Amino acid sequence: MLVPFHVIEMVRRVRARFNQSVIEQRMLANDRPFESLRPVRDATRQSVARYWTRLIQPGLATKTDQEALADPATLADAPGYSRNIENFIGTVKVPVGIIGPLRINGLNARGDFHVPLATTEAALVASYGRGAFVASKAGGISTAVLYEGVMRTPAFRFAGLMQAGLFVEWVVTNVDALREAAEATTRHGKLISVEPIIDNNVVFLICRFTTGDASGQNMVTIATNALCVAIEAGCPVPIQRWYIEGNFSGDKKASFLGMVTGRGRKVSASVVLPAAMVQKYLGTTVDDMLDYGRIANLGSLLSGQMGAQAHYANGLAAFYIATGQDAACVAESAVGFTRMEAQGDNLFCSVTMPNILVGSVGGGTGLPSQMAGLNIMGLRGAGHGAALAEVVAALCLCGEISIVAAMAAGHFTRAHQNLARSR
């Protein structure tokens, strides 16, 4: 068959509800007048009320919807949300669960942590909690930040290859002055490397910064912009155009660059699970987990995944939302490698995650609920950024242990049936 069955079936379904004249009219551009929302940067109780006056309409939002999003506590804090959002109308309440204590024996994170997870997916907290329990019973998870550096990659366009080469020579010669310009914009950011990448008449500069205890996305953007302005002012080679980000850094995208060199903090975490604990607490065996792991790694390889892991994104998204991180960074943070190997009769488990982007200061960490999440772990404020990243890696390792065990034992579907569908 020249046309695959699923394509034929799709065409059949579309045709079954297709009315050409109606569809053609519906898809035409129209100039029906509309009134744009008036943008508000500094939220107040009054600005929220004005938005809801417009949103409550028959068949759309109701007064009940307004009360759900703009509850009294939210309205009282309305000005405080202005630094994190525009056109503020309220807050979304996501259920928050807790796991722990999760024992971490890390380079930066040391102790027993109760970890908050915000999610609407039943069974997720139970699964991560199970992994945390068995890892802690085994003595805890060892963690270390291996490398750090948040990238911004401005792009410069020139008349030709020769001009691009002369530009790189100038940048290399003047890099100390460029670093001074960048670091003048921040108290905490440090420019640690500038790597030119030439593609004929286009040059990308991989600018890597350490960002203290902040995730640092905005910090590195502002610092890199200052660097680019200094280049534009001082470079004798004519620049046709430059852009603050050439889409090379992997910002909020899974990329091979991030997987190899890291973006944010690169963290590795490991634990050795005794065979008896695997049987008692996970309901399976070391051999069965390893057998499933071989199949899962083959699936990762054949499908072209970046890295090889089961479900980092589940734990990352729940943790990022609960603690005020940039949730979109899950796209790049959920890249890495899970390993499980026999160590005698026991099971060695590890994760290495090169792109963990979290901060204990800045961004959404100062919002009331997210601040509470960080306080639960004792990791709010300056001095805790690296420890927070190690907690993330340990958390993801717990999720890998639990899901691999569930798959190996044939319990995965039953767990979701019991926890997500039958309550």
N, C-alpha and C positions, 0 to 999 in steps of 0.2 A: 504494500500500500504506500503510495507516494506521500499522502498526507496522514500524519499520525492520528490515531483514533481520538485522542483527547482534544485535538484541534477541531475535528469534525463535530464532536459532541458540544464543544463550546459554541461553534457557529449555529448548531441546531437550537441551543438554548436561547441564544440572542435572538434568532429569527422568530422563535415562538412568541416573544413579547415585543416584536418590532413593528411599529407603525410609522412608515417612512415620512408621511406628511407631518405628523405630530412631532417626531424627533427632529426633523429639519427645522421646524419653527422654534423648538425649544433650544436648539444649539446656535441660533443666530445671535450675533451681538445685539445688545439693546442699550438705548440711552435713557432708560427710566431714571428719573432723578433720585438721588439719595443724599442723606445728610451724614457726613463723616463724623465719627466719634471725636470729640474734643480731647486731645491728648493731655494727660495730667502726669506730671513727674513727682510732685509733692502731694502724697495722698492725705486726705482728711476724712473725717466722718461724713462731711458734706459732699465731698467729691464722689465718695462711694455711693451715697444716696442718689446723686444725680445720674450716675450710670444705671443704677437699678430702676430708676423711673423710666428709662428707655428700654431696658431689657425685659421688663415684665409686660408681656403681651399675650393675648388669647392664643392658645396652642403652643406657646413657647414657655419662657420662664414664668414661675409663679412666686408669690410672696414666700411660700415655703422654701423655694430654692434660694431666695435671698437670705432667709434666716439661716439656712444651712451653711452658706459661704461667708456671709457677713454677720457672724454671731457677735454678741456683745464684747467678748474678749478680743476678737479680731479688730473690731472697730476702735476699741480703746487703744490698740497698738498701731493703728493705721499709719501714722507718720513714720514709725520705725521700719515699716516695710519699704519705704520709698527708695532706699539705697539699693534694693534688690529687684525692683520691678516697676514698670510704668503702667498707667491705666488700671490701677489697683481696684478690685471689686470684692476681694475676700480671700479666704484661705481654704485649701482642700484638706480634709482630715483623712489621712492614710493610716490604717491600723498599724500599730507598732508592737512587735513582739520582742522578746528578750531571750538570748541564749547564754549559757554559761553556768558556772565560771569556766572560762576558757583559759587554761594555763599556758602562758607564753614565756619562754626562756630566751629572750632576744637580746640582740646587741643594743637596742633602744627601748623595746617594750618588754618589761619584766613584771610578772605578777599574774594574778587571776582576774580576768576581765569579764564583766557582764556586757554583752554586745547587743545594742538595739538594732532591729531590722524592721524597716517600714515596707510593707508589701500588701497586696490584695490576693496573693497566690497562696491558698491553703496548702499545707504540707511543707512549705519551704522552711519555715522556722523550725518545725519539728525535725526536718532532715538535717539542717545545719546544727541544731542542738544535739542530735545524736552523734554527729561527727565530733563536736566539741567535747562531749562527755567521754567518748572512748579515747580521744587524743589526750585529754587531761588525765584520765586514769592511767595512761601509758607513761605519764611523767611530764607531759607538756610538749609544746611545739617549739622547736628552735628556729629563730628568724634572724635575718640580717639584711639591712639595706646595703646593696652591693655597689650602687652607682646612682647618681642623681643629676638631673639637668633637664630643664624645660626648654624646648626648642621653639624658635620662631624663624621662619625662612623667607626673608624678603627676596624679591626677584627684580633684576635690573635688565633692561633691554638696550642694546646698542646697534650701531649701524652694521657691524660685522664682527667676525671672529677676532680680528686683530685688536679692535677696540675692547672687546670683552677680556682679552688677555692682558692688555695694558691696565684695565680696571682692576683686575685681580692683583697685579703687581703693586698698584697703588694702595689697595686695601691692606695687603700683607705688610707693606712698608709703614703704614700709618695706623696699625691696629691698636697701639697703645692709646692714641688720642681718641679713637673711636670707642674704645672701652670706657674711657673717662666720660665721654658724652653720654653713653648708655647708663652708666652707674650713677650719674648725677641725678637721675630721675627717681631713684629708689634708695631707701635706707638698708634694705635687706637683700636686694638682688645683686648677684655678681656674675659678670660675663666671663665664662671659663673657657670658651672656645669659639672660633669663627672659622668655618670650613667652606671655601668656595667650591661650587660645582658649576662647571661650564657646559652648556649645551649650545654650541655655535655662538650665536649673538645674544644669548640669554645667560645670565649668571644668577645662580641662587647662592645666598649666603646662609649656611646653617649656623645660626647664632644660638648657643646653648648657655643657659643661665642656671645657677642655683638660686632658690627663692626663699630661703629661710624656712619658716614654718607654714607658709602659705602655699596653696596649690600653684598660684603664680601666673595664671593665664593672662590676666590684665596687666600684671607687673611687667612681664616680658614683652608684651605688645607695646607698652608705652616706652620702655627702655630701647627696644629695637627701632621704634620710630625715631627716637632721638639720634640713634646711630645713623640711620638712613639720612636724616636731615643734615647731619655733619658730613656725610659722604657727598651729598648733593652740593653743599656749600664749598667743599674743599677739593673735590676730585677734578683734575683737569681734563679727564676723558669725558666727552659729551655723552650724557645719559639721555636716551630718547624717552624713557618712561621707567618708573619704579613703583612697586607695589609692596605694601607692608607684609604681605603673606603670599607666597607663590604656590600655595597648596602642596608644598613639599614636606612640611614638618610632620604631617600625620595628625594634626589637631582634630580631635573628635572623629578620627577615622582609623581603622585597622590598617597598618602599613608595614611593609618589610623593613623600612628604615627604623621604625619604632621597635619592632621585634628584635632587631639585631643590636641597635645602639642604645635603646631605651629612651623614653620620654616621660619625664616626671621622676619617680623613684623606682629603681629596679630592686625587687625584693625576692629573696628565696626563703622558703619555709619547709621544715621537714619534721617527721616524727617516725619512730619505730614502734609498730603495734605488735605486741606478743600474740602468737597464734591463738592462745587460749582466750584472749580478749576479743579477737576477731570472731571466734565462734560464739562466745557468750553474749557479747553486746551487739554484734552486727549480724548474727544469724547466718554466717557463711564461713568459708574457709579461705586461708591464704591462697591456696592453689586456684580456687574458683575465682577469686578476685583477680589474680594474675591472668587467668585464662580469658576472662572478660576484657581485661585491660589490653591484651594483645589484639582482640577483635576491634575494640574501640580505637586503638591507635591505627589499625589498618583503615578503618572508616575515615579517620582524620586525614590520612595520607591520600586515599583514593578520591576524596571529595575536595581536596585542595585547600583545607583549612590552614589558617596562619597559626602555627603552633599545634598543640595537641592537648586538649582538655575537655572536660565534660560539660561544665556549666558555670564558669566563673561569673557570667553576667547576672545570674540570679542573686548571688550574694552581694556582688558589687552594687547593683541597682538598689537593693534594699538598704544597704549600708550607706550609700551616697545620699539617698533621700532622707534617711533618719538623722544624718549628721551634717547636712547643709553643704554637701559637695556638689559640683557641677555634674548632674546626672548624665548629660550628654557625653561626658568623658568615658562612660562605660564602653562606648564604641571602640576606643583604643585600649582601655584598661583590660578588657576581656580578651587579651592576647597573652599566650604564655604556654608553658609546658608542665604537664603533670607526669610524674614518673612513679611507678610502683614496681619494686623489685624484691625478690626473696633475699632475706638476710638471715642465713641459717633457717630455722623454722619460722622466723618472724617476717613481718612485712614492713619494708621501708617505703615511706610515702613522701613525696615532695612536690612542691610547686615552685616554679620560677616565673615571676611576672615582671616584665620590663617596663610597663607603662602605668604604674599606679599614680594617679593624680589626685591627691588629697591634701587638705590643709587643716590645721587646728586653729587657724586665724583666717580672717578675710572671707569674702564671698558670702555664702548663706550661713556660716557658722555662728553668726551673731543673732540669728532669729531665735525667738523664744523656744520653740519645740526642738530645733536643731541644737541649740545651746544645751538643752537638757540632755539630749542624746550623748553629747560629748562629755557632759558632767558625770553621767552614769559610769563612764569608763575612766574618769579622772584625766581626760586628755584634751581639755579645752584650754586654749590660750597658747602663749609663746612657750617654746621649748618642747612641744609634743608632736611636731609634724612627722618626724621620722618614726616615732613610736606608732603613730596612727597608721602609717603605711605598713608597718610590720603586722599590726592587728588585721589589716585588710588581707594580707597574704595568708595569715594563719586561718582566718575565717574561710577563705576560698579553699584552703586545704581541707578543712572540715567538710565542706560541701562535696568535694571530690571523693573523699573517703566514704561518705554516706551514700552517695548515688551509685558509686561503683559496687558497693556492697549490696545495695538494693537490686541492681541489675543482675549481679552474679547469683543472688539468691532467688531471683524471680519475684521479688516483693514490690517492685516499683509500681506496677499497676494497682496492686491491692492497697498500697499506702495511699495513693491518690484517690482511689475509690472510697476508702474509709474516711479520709480527712477532708477531701474536697467535694465529694459528690453525695455522700450519705449522711450529712449532718443537716 
